[in-house]
């Protein structure tokens, strides 16, 4: 499932911006389908423009019936009546999504025989302090088994002693859910930590869900700003 909202606070209509002759959202959809990892791929949107674009290019799209605060809410509505076990959320602004990282995320559930893991997600090491301090970069800290402890726009852990050499991880906005975890997310109200940070993954932690983080060294380019789009265009060439 690829949630695709037309409006965006930092970069309105970013998903419809041109990337190598096609809109960003179409590039993301085609890259996701090309991995051949999924039984089906849908774009879930509130926009007639995006819906029409995907369908006119031979893809599958679902129009949201309600207004949603987050991509997870949007996907939860879309899969409510579907017979599915695992749902993958691929962000619409990640046209460089790679098969290897997605396969690692899916593998978490294949190894979880007791079905104890509610979600899996991706993280990548970052060393540039400007990126670590950037509030647009969501950071994650994990326990010694790579279960998420917290997500933040602030640098975590706080570097009171830089000599310790802690690794900083950027959270990549790809989630794999058990369907029941998605249903719980939609049902449970937003609490203060999520509302403060504006990071939807925090809601799962606040309600005791287990999020297994998977490390990847494939960074890609997330298109959050016009500057990101220019970087993406250069990379596409």
KOLSEDO-51008 format. One record per residue (C-alpha): residue number from 1; residue in three letters; chain; x, y, z. Coordinates in nm, 2 decimals. Last residue first. Layout:
<recs>
rec lodo:NUM | bagu:ala | titi:A | px:X | py:Y | pz:Z
...
</recs>
This chain:
<recs>
rec lodo:237 | bagu:unk | titi:A | px:1.99 | py:1.08 | pz:-1.48
rec lodo:236 | bagu:unk | titi:A | px:1.77 | py:0.96 | pz:-1.19
rec lodo:235 | bagu:unk | titi:A | px:2.03 | py:1.08 | pz:-0.94
rec lodo:234 | bagu:unk | titi:A | px:2.03 | py:1.43 | pz:-1.08
rec lodo:233 | bagu:unk | titi:A | px:1.65 | py:1.44 | pz:-1.07
rec lodo:232 | bagu:unk | titi:A | px:1.64 | py:1.31 | pz:-0.72
rec lodo:231 | bagu:unk | titi:A | px:1.88 | py:1.58 | pz:-0.60
rec lodo:230 | bagu:unk | titi:A | px:1.65 | py:1.84 | pz:-0.76
rec lodo:229 | bagu:unk | titi:A | px:1.35 | py:1.68 | pz:-0.59
rec lodo:228 | bagu:unk | titi:A | px:1.53 | py:1.69 | pz:-0.25
rec lodo:227 | bagu:unk | titi:A | px:1.59 | py:2.06 | pz:-0.29
rec lodo:226 | bagu:unk | titi:A | px:1.22 | py:2.11 | pz:-0.36
rec lodo:225 | bagu:unk | titi:A | px:1.15 | py:1.95 | pz:-0.02
rec lodo:224 | bagu:unk | titi:A | px:1.03 | py:1.61 | pz:0.12
rec lodo:223 | bagu:unk | titi:A | px:1.14 | py:1.38 | pz:-0.16
rec lodo:222 | bagu:unk | titi:A | px:1.30 | py:1.08 | pz:0.01
rec lodo:221 | bagu:unk | titi:A | px:1.62 | py:0.98 | pz:-0.17
rec lodo:220 | bagu:unk | titi:A | px:1.77 | py:0.64 | pz:-0.15
rec lodo:219 | bagu:unk | titi:A | px:1.97 | py:0.53 | pz:0.16
rec lodo:218 | bagu:unk | titi:A | px:2.06 | py:0.17 | pz:0.10
rec lodo:217 | bagu:unk | titi:A | px:2.26 | py:0.07 | pz:0.41
rec lodo:216 | bagu:unk | titi:A | px:1.98 | py:-0.12 | pz:0.57
rec lodo:215 | bagu:unk | titi:A | px:1.91 | py:-0.20 | pz:0.93
rec lodo:214 | bagu:unk | titi:A | px:1.58 | py:-0.37 | pz:1.02
rec lodo:213 | bagu:unk | titi:A | px:1.38 | py:-0.24 | pz:1.32
rec lodo:212 | bagu:unk | titi:A | px:1.13 | py:-0.46 | pz:1.49
rec lodo:211 | bagu:unk | titi:A | px:0.84 | py:-0.27 | pz:1.63
rec lodo:210 | bagu:unk | titi:A | px:0.66 | py:-0.42 | pz:1.93
rec lodo:209 | bagu:unk | titi:A | px:0.33 | py:-0.26 | pz:2.02
rec lodo:208 | bagu:unk | titi:A | px:0.28 | py:-0.13 | pz:2.37
rec lodo:207 | bagu:unk | titi:A | px:0.02 | py:0.14 | pz:2.32
rec lodo:206 | bagu:unk | titi:A | px:0.27 | py:0.43 | pz:2.33
rec lodo:205 | bagu:unk | titi:A | px:0.50 | py:0.23 | pz:2.10
rec lodo:204 | bagu:unk | titi:A | px:0.24 | py:0.20 | pz:1.83
rec lodo:203 | bagu:unk | titi:A | px:0.15 | py:0.57 | pz:1.86
rec lodo:202 | bagu:unk | titi:A | px:0.52 | py:0.66 | pz:1.83
rec lodo:201 | bagu:unk | titi:A | px:0.52 | py:0.53 | pz:1.47
rec lodo:200 | bagu:unk | titi:A | px:0.29 | py:0.82 | pz:1.37
rec lodo:199 | bagu:unk | titi:A | px:0.56 | py:1.08 | pz:1.41
rec lodo:198 | bagu:unk | titi:A | px:0.42 | py:1.43 | pz:1.47
rec lodo:197 | bagu:unk | titi:A | px:0.66 | py:1.49 | pz:1.76
rec lodo:196 | bagu:unk | titi:A | px:0.41 | py:1.65 | pz:2.00
rec lodo:195 | bagu:unk | titi:A | px:0.10 | py:1.47 | pz:1.88
rec lodo:194 | bagu:unk | titi:A | px:0.28 | py:1.13 | pz:1.89
rec lodo:193 | bagu:unk | titi:A | px:0.40 | py:1.20 | pz:2.24
rec lodo:192 | bagu:unk | titi:A | px:0.06 | py:1.33 | pz:2.36
rec lodo:191 | bagu:unk | titi:A | px:-0.16 | py:1.04 | pz:2.25
rec lodo:190 | bagu:unk | titi:A | px:-0.35 | py:0.98 | pz:1.93
rec lodo:189 | bagu:unk | titi:A | px:-0.66 | py:0.77 | pz:1.98
rec lodo:188 | bagu:unk | titi:A | px:-0.67 | py:0.40 | pz:1.92
rec lodo:187 | bagu:unk | titi:A | px:-0.91 | py:0.25 | pz:1.66
rec lodo:186 | bagu:unk | titi:A | px:-0.69 | py:0.33 | pz:1.35
rec lodo:185 | bagu:unk | titi:A | px:-0.38 | py:0.19 | pz:1.51
rec lodo:184 | bagu:unk | titi:A | px:-0.56 | py:-0.12 | pz:1.64
rec lodo:183 | bagu:unk | titi:A | px:-0.67 | py:-0.20 | pz:1.29
rec lodo:182 | bagu:unk | titi:A | px:-0.32 | py:-0.16 | pz:1.16
rec lodo:181 | bagu:unk | titi:A | px:-0.18 | py:-0.38 | pz:1.43
rec lodo:180 | bagu:unk | titi:A | px:-0.45 | py:-0.64 | pz:1.34
rec lodo:179 | bagu:unk | titi:A | px:-0.33 | py:-0.64 | pz:0.98
rec lodo:178 | bagu:unk | titi:A | px:0.03 | py:-0.73 | pz:1.08
rec lodo:177 | bagu:unk | titi:A | px:0.22 | py:-0.44 | pz:0.96
rec lodo:176 | bagu:unk | titi:A | px:0.53 | py:-0.37 | pz:0.75
rec lodo:175 | bagu:unk | titi:A | px:0.64 | py:-0.01 | pz:0.76
rec lodo:174 | bagu:unk | titi:A | px:0.86 | py:0.20 | pz:0.53
rec lodo:173 | bagu:unk | titi:A | px:0.93 | py:0.56 | pz:0.64
rec lodo:172 | bagu:unk | titi:A | px:1.31 | py:0.52 | pz:0.68
rec lodo:171 | bagu:unk | titi:A | px:1.41 | py:0.60 | pz:1.04
rec lodo:170 | bagu:unk | titi:A | px:1.76 | py:0.75 | pz:1.05
rec lodo:169 | bagu:unk | titi:A | px:1.99 | py:0.58 | pz:1.29
rec lodo:168 | bagu:unk | titi:A | px:2.27 | py:0.73 | pz:1.50
rec lodo:167 | bagu:unk | titi:A | px:2.54 | py:0.50 | pz:1.62
rec lodo:166 | bagu:unk | titi:A | px:2.69 | py:0.58 | pz:1.96
rec lodo:165 | bagu:unk | titi:A | px:3.07 | py:0.64 | pz:1.97
rec lodo:164 | bagu:unk | titi:A | px:3.13 | py:0.67 | pz:2.34
rec lodo:163 | bagu:unk | titi:A | px:3.35 | py:0.97 | pz:2.27
rec lodo:162 | bagu:unk | titi:A | px:3.05 | py:1.19 | pz:2.19
rec lodo:161 | bagu:unk | titi:A | px:2.97 | py:1.21 | pz:2.56
rec lodo:160 | bagu:unk | titi:A | px:2.66 | py:1.43 | pz:2.61
rec lodo:159 | bagu:unk | titi:A | px:2.55 | py:1.33 | pz:2.27
rec lodo:158 | bagu:unk | titi:A | px:2.17 | py:1.31 | pz:2.32
rec lodo:157 | bagu:unk | titi:A | px:2.06 | py:0.97 | pz:2.20
rec lodo:156 | bagu:unk | titi:A | px:1.87 | py:1.07 | pz:2.01
rec lodo:155 | bagu:unk | titi:A | px:1.90 | py:1.39 | pz:1.81
rec lodo:154 | bagu:unk | titi:A | px:1.56 | py:1.56 | pz:1.80
rec lodo:153 | bagu:unk | titi:A | px:1.30 | py:1.46 | pz:1.54
rec lodo:152 | bagu:unk | titi:A | px:1.22 | py:1.16 | pz:1.76
rec lodo:151 | bagu:unk | titi:A | px:1.15 | py:0.79 | pz:1.75
rec lodo:150 | bagu:unk | titi:A | px:1.17 | py:0.57 | pz:2.06
rec lodo:149 | bagu:unk | titi:A | px:1.26 | py:0.22 | pz:2.19
rec lodo:148 | bagu:unk | titi:A | px:1.24 | py:0.03 | pz:1.86
rec lodo:147 | bagu:unk | titi:A | px:1.33 | py:-0.33 | pz:1.88
rec lodo:146 | bagu:unk | titi:A | px:1.68 | py:-0.40 | pz:1.74
rec lodo:145 | bagu:unk | titi:A | px:1.76 | py:-0.69 | pz:1.97
rec lodo:144 | bagu:unk | titi:A | px:2.00 | py:-0.48 | pz:2.18
rec lodo:143 | bagu:unk | titi:A | px:1.74 | py:-0.21 | pz:2.22
rec lodo:142 | bagu:unk | titi:A | px:1.67 | py:0.06 | pz:1.96
rec lodo:141 | bagu:unk | titi:A | px:1.69 | py:0.43 | pz:1.91
rec lodo:140 | bagu:unk | titi:A | px:1.52 | py:0.60 | pz:1.61
rec lodo:139 | bagu:unk | titi:A | px:1.58 | py:0.93 | pz:1.43
rec lodo:138 | bagu:unk | titi:A | px:1.33 | py:1.12 | pz:1.21
rec lodo:137 | bagu:unk | titi:A | px:1.51 | py:1.36 | pz:0.97
rec lodo:136 | bagu:unk | titi:A | px:1.30 | py:1.67 | pz:0.91
rec lodo:135 | bagu:unk | titi:A | px:1.41 | py:1.79 | pz:1.26
rec lodo:134 | bagu:unk | titi:A | px:1.77 | py:1.82 | pz:1.13
rec lodo:133 | bagu:unk | titi:A | px:2.02 | py:1.76 | pz:1.41
rec lodo:132 | bagu:unk | titi:A | px:2.13 | py:1.41 | pz:1.28
rec lodo:131 | bagu:unk | titi:A | px:2.14 | py:1.55 | pz:0.93
rec lodo:130 | bagu:unk | titi:A | px:2.37 | py:1.83 | pz:1.03
rec lodo:129 | bagu:unk | titi:A | px:2.57 | py:1.59 | pz:1.23
rec lodo:128 | bagu:unk | titi:A | px:2.65 | py:1.37 | pz:0.93
rec lodo:127 | bagu:unk | titi:A | px:2.70 | py:1.02 | pz:1.06
rec lodo:126 | bagu:unk | titi:A | px:2.38 | py:0.84 | pz:0.97
rec lodo:125 | bagu:unk | titi:A | px:2.30 | py:0.47 | pz:0.99
rec lodo:124 | bagu:unk | titi:A | px:1.99 | py:0.34 | pz:0.82
rec lodo:123 | bagu:unk | titi:A | px:1.66 | py:0.23 | pz:0.97
rec lodo:122 | bagu:unk | titi:A | px:1.38 | py:0.02 | pz:0.83
rec lodo:121 | bagu:unk | titi:A | px:1.05 | py:-0.10 | pz:0.97
rec lodo:120 | bagu:unk | titi:A | px:0.88 | py:-0.40 | pz:1.11
rec lodo:119 | bagu:unk | titi:A | px:0.55 | py:-0.41 | pz:1.29
rec lodo:118 | bagu:unk | titi:A | px:0.34 | py:-0.62 | pz:1.54
rec lodo:117 | bagu:unk | titi:A | px:0.61 | py:-0.88 | pz:1.63
rec lodo:116 | bagu:unk | titi:A | px:0.49 | py:-1.17 | pz:1.85
rec lodo:115 | bagu:unk | titi:A | px:0.36 | py:-1.39 | pz:1.58
rec lodo:114 | bagu:unk | titi:A | px:0.50 | py:-1.70 | pz:1.74
rec lodo:113 | bagu:unk | titi:A | px:0.67 | py:-1.81 | pz:1.42
rec lodo:112 | bagu:unk | titi:A | px:0.84 | py:-1.47 | pz:1.37
rec lodo:111 | bagu:unk | titi:A | px:1.10 | py:-1.57 | pz:1.11
rec lodo:110 | bagu:unk | titi:A | px:0.86 | py:-1.52 | pz:0.81
rec lodo:109 | bagu:unk | titi:A | px:0.75 | py:-1.19 | pz:0.98
rec lodo:108 | bagu:unk | titi:A | px:1.10 | py:-1.04 | pz:0.98
rec lodo:107 | bagu:unk | titi:A | px:1.16 | py:-1.16 | pz:0.63
rec lodo:106 | bagu:unk | titi:A | px:0.92 | py:-0.90 | pz:0.50
rec lodo:105 | bagu:unk | titi:A | px:1.14 | py:-0.62 | pz:0.62
rec lodo:104 | bagu:unk | titi:A | px:1.45 | py:-0.78 | pz:0.47
rec lodo:103 | bagu:unk | titi:A | px:1.27 | py:-0.82 | pz:0.13
rec lodo:102 | bagu:unk | titi:A | px:1.18 | py:-0.45 | pz:0.14
rec lodo:101 | bagu:unk | titi:A | px:1.54 | py:-0.35 | pz:0.19
rec lodo:100 | bagu:unk | titi:A | px:1.67 | py:-0.58 | pz:-0.09
rec lodo:99 | bagu:unk | titi:A | px:1.40 | py:-0.47 | pz:-0.34
rec lodo:98 | bagu:unk | titi:A | px:1.49 | py:-0.10 | pz:-0.33
rec lodo:97 | bagu:unk | titi:A | px:1.28 | py:0.22 | pz:-0.31
rec lodo:96 | bagu:unk | titi:A | px:1.42 | py:0.49 | pz:-0.53
rec lodo:95 | bagu:unk | titi:A | px:1.08 | py:0.65 | pz:-0.59
rec lodo:94 | bagu:unk | titi:A | px:1.04 | py:0.73 | pz:-0.22
rec lodo:93 | bagu:unk | titi:A | px:0.78 | py:1.01 | pz:-0.20
rec lodo:92 | bagu:unk | titi:A | px:0.48 | py:0.78 | pz:-0.20
rec lodo:91 | bagu:unk | titi:A | px:0.59 | py:0.61 | pz:0.12
rec lodo:90 | bagu:unk | titi:A | px:0.57 | py:0.23 | pz:0.11
rec lodo:89 | bagu:unk | titi:A | px:0.34 | py:0.08 | pz:0.37
rec lodo:88 | bagu:unk | titi:A | px:0.36 | py:-0.30 | pz:0.36
rec lodo:87 | bagu:unk | titi:A | px:0.06 | py:-0.51 | pz:0.48
rec lodo:86 | bagu:unk | titi:A | px:0.09 | py:-0.86 | pz:0.62
rec lodo:85 | bagu:unk | titi:A | px:-0.19 | py:-1.11 | pz:0.67
rec lodo:84 | bagu:unk | titi:A | px:-0.44 | py:-1.01 | pz:0.40
rec lodo:83 | bagu:unk | titi:A | px:-0.81 | py:-1.09 | pz:0.33
rec lodo:82 | bagu:unk | titi:A | px:-0.93 | py:-0.74 | pz:0.25
rec lodo:81 | bagu:unk | titi:A | px:-1.22 | py:-0.57 | pz:0.42
rec lodo:80 | bagu:unk | titi:A | px:-1.03 | py:-0.33 | pz:0.64
rec lodo:79 | bagu:unk | titi:A | px:-0.74 | py:-0.30 | pz:0.39
rec lodo:78 | bagu:unk | titi:A | px:-0.83 | py:0.05 | pz:0.26
rec lodo:77 | bagu:unk | titi:A | px:-0.93 | py:0.19 | pz:0.60
rec lodo:76 | bagu:unk | titi:A | px:-0.61 | py:0.08 | pz:0.77
rec lodo:75 | bagu:unk | titi:A | px:-0.41 | py:0.22 | pz:0.48
rec lodo:74 | bagu:unk | titi:A | px:-0.54 | py:0.57 | pz:0.53
rec lodo:73 | bagu:unk | titi:A | px:-0.49 | py:0.55 | pz:0.91
rec lodo:72 | bagu:unk | titi:A | px:-0.13 | py:0.44 | pz:0.85
rec lodo:71 | bagu:unk | titi:A | px:-0.07 | py:0.72 | pz:0.61
rec lodo:70 | bagu:unk | titi:A | px:-0.17 | py:0.97 | pz:0.87
rec lodo:69 | bagu:unk | titi:A | px:-0.43 | py:1.23 | pz:0.98
rec lodo:68 | bagu:unk | titi:A | px:-0.71 | py:1.08 | pz:0.76
rec lodo:67 | bagu:unk | titi:A | px:-1.02 | py:1.22 | pz:0.60
rec lodo:66 | bagu:unk | titi:A | px:-1.27 | py:0.95 | pz:0.51
rec lodo:65 | bagu:unk | titi:A | px:-1.36 | py:0.75 | pz:0.20
rec lodo:64 | bagu:unk | titi:A | px:-1.01 | py:0.71 | pz:0.07
rec lodo:63 | bagu:unk | titi:A | px:-0.99 | py:0.64 | pz:-0.30
rec lodo:62 | bagu:unk | titi:A | px:-0.81 | py:0.32 | pz:-0.40
rec lodo:61 | bagu:unk | titi:A | px:-0.56 | py:0.28 | pz:-0.68
rec lodo:60 | bagu:unk | titi:A | px:-0.43 | py:0.00 | pz:-0.91
rec lodo:59 | bagu:unk | titi:A | px:-0.20 | py:0.07 | pz:-1.20
rec lodo:58 | bagu:unk | titi:A | px:-0.24 | py:0.06 | pz:-1.58
rec lodo:57 | bagu:unk | titi:A | px:-0.12 | py:0.41 | pz:-1.64
rec lodo:56 | bagu:unk | titi:A | px:-0.47 | py:0.56 | pz:-1.65
rec lodo:55 | bagu:unk | titi:A | px:-0.53 | py:0.40 | pz:-1.31
rec lodo:54 | bagu:unk | titi:A | px:-0.23 | py:0.56 | pz:-1.15
rec lodo:53 | bagu:unk | titi:A | px:-0.29 | py:0.91 | pz:-1.29
rec lodo:52 | bagu:unk | titi:A | px:-0.66 | py:0.90 | pz:-1.22
rec lodo:51 | bagu:unk | titi:A | px:-0.61 | py:0.82 | pz:-0.85
rec lodo:50 | bagu:unk | titi:A | px:-0.34 | py:1.09 | pz:-0.83
rec lodo:49 | bagu:unk | titi:A | px:-0.57 | py:1.36 | pz:-0.97
rec lodo:48 | bagu:unk | titi:A | px:-0.88 | py:1.25 | pz:-0.79
rec lodo:47 | bagu:unk | titi:A | px:-0.68 | py:1.29 | pz:-0.47
rec lodo:46 | bagu:unk | titi:A | px:-0.75 | py:1.13 | pz:-0.13
rec lodo:45 | bagu:unk | titi:A | px:-0.52 | py:0.85 | pz:-0.20
rec lodo:44 | bagu:unk | titi:A | px:-0.43 | py:0.48 | pz:-0.15
rec lodo:43 | bagu:unk | titi:A | px:-0.19 | py:0.36 | pz:-0.42
rec lodo:42 | bagu:unk | titi:A | px:-0.22 | py:-0.02 | pz:-0.45
rec lodo:41 | bagu:unk | titi:A | px:0.02 | py:-0.31 | pz:-0.50
rec lodo:40 | bagu:unk | titi:A | px:-0.08 | py:-0.68 | pz:-0.50
rec lodo:39 | bagu:unk | titi:A | px:0.07 | py:-1.02 | pz:-0.42
rec lodo:38 | bagu:unk | titi:A | px:0.39 | py:-0.85 | pz:-0.33
rec lodo:37 | bagu:unk | titi:A | px:0.77 | py:-0.91 | pz:-0.38
rec lodo:36 | bagu:unk | titi:A | px:0.79 | py:-0.86 | pz:-0.75
rec lodo:35 | bagu:unk | titi:A | px:1.03 | py:-0.57 | pz:-0.69
rec lodo:34 | bagu:unk | titi:A | px:0.90 | py:-0.40 | pz:-1.01
rec lodo:33 | bagu:unk | titi:A | px:0.56 | py:-0.33 | pz:-0.85
rec lodo:32 | bagu:unk | titi:A | px:0.73 | py:-0.11 | pz:-0.59
rec lodo:31 | bagu:unk | titi:A | px:0.94 | py:0.07 | pz:-0.85
rec lodo:30 | bagu:unk | titi:A | px:0.63 | py:0.13 | pz:-1.07
rec lodo:29 | bagu:unk | titi:A | px:0.44 | py:0.28 | pz:-0.77
rec lodo:28 | bagu:unk | titi:A | px:0.73 | py:0.50 | pz:-0.67
rec lodo:27 | bagu:unk | titi:A | px:0.77 | py:0.63 | pz:-1.03
rec lodo:26 | bagu:unk | titi:A | px:0.40 | py:0.70 | pz:-1.05
rec lodo:25 | bagu:unk | titi:A | px:0.41 | py:0.89 | pz:-0.73
rec lodo:24 | bagu:unk | titi:A | px:0.70 | py:1.10 | pz:-0.84
rec lodo:23 | bagu:unk | titi:A | px:0.53 | py:1.21 | pz:-1.17
rec lodo:22 | bagu:unk | titi:A | px:0.68 | py:1.08 | pz:-1.50
rec lodo:21 | bagu:unk | titi:A | px:0.93 | py:1.23 | pz:-1.74
rec lodo:20 | bagu:unk | titi:A | px:1.25 | py:1.18 | pz:-1.55
rec lodo:19 | bagu:unk | titi:A | px:1.09 | py:1.30 | pz:-1.22
rec lodo:18 | bagu:unk | titi:A | px:0.81 | py:1.55 | pz:-1.27
rec lodo:17 | bagu:unk | titi:A | px:0.63 | py:1.67 | pz:-0.96
rec lodo:16 | bagu:unk | titi:A | px:0.29 | py:1.51 | pz:-0.89
rec lodo:15 | bagu:unk | titi:A | px:0.40 | py:1.36 | pz:-0.55
rec lodo:14 | bagu:unk | titi:A | px:0.52 | py:1.70 | pz:-0.44
rec lodo:13 | bagu:unk | titi:A | px:0.18 | py:1.86 | pz:-0.47
rec lodo:12 | bagu:unk | titi:A | px:0.26 | py:2.09 | pz:-0.18
rec lodo:11 | bagu:unk | titi:A | px:0.62 | py:2.07 | pz:-0.04
rec lodo:10 | bagu:unk | titi:A | px:0.66 | py:2.13 | pz:0.33
rec lodo:9 | bagu:unk | titi:A | px:0.30 | py:2.10 | pz:0.43
rec lodo:8 | bagu:unk | titi:A | px:0.20 | py:1.83 | pz:0.19
rec lodo:7 | bagu:unk | titi:A | px:-0.13 | py:1.83 | pz:-0.02
rec lodo:6 | bagu:unk | titi:A | px:-0.19 | py:1.55 | pz:-0.26
rec lodo:5 | bagu:unk | titi:A | px:-0.18 | py:1.26 | pz:-0.01
rec lodo:4 | bagu:unk | titi:A | px:-0.05 | py:0.93 | pz:-0.14
rec lodo:3 | bagu:unk | titi:A | px:-0.05 | py:0.62 | pz:0.08
rec lodo:2 | bagu:unk | titi:A | px:0.13 | py:0.34 | pz:-0.10
rec lodo:1 | bagu:unk | titi:A | px:0.00 | py:0.00 | pz:0.00
</recs>
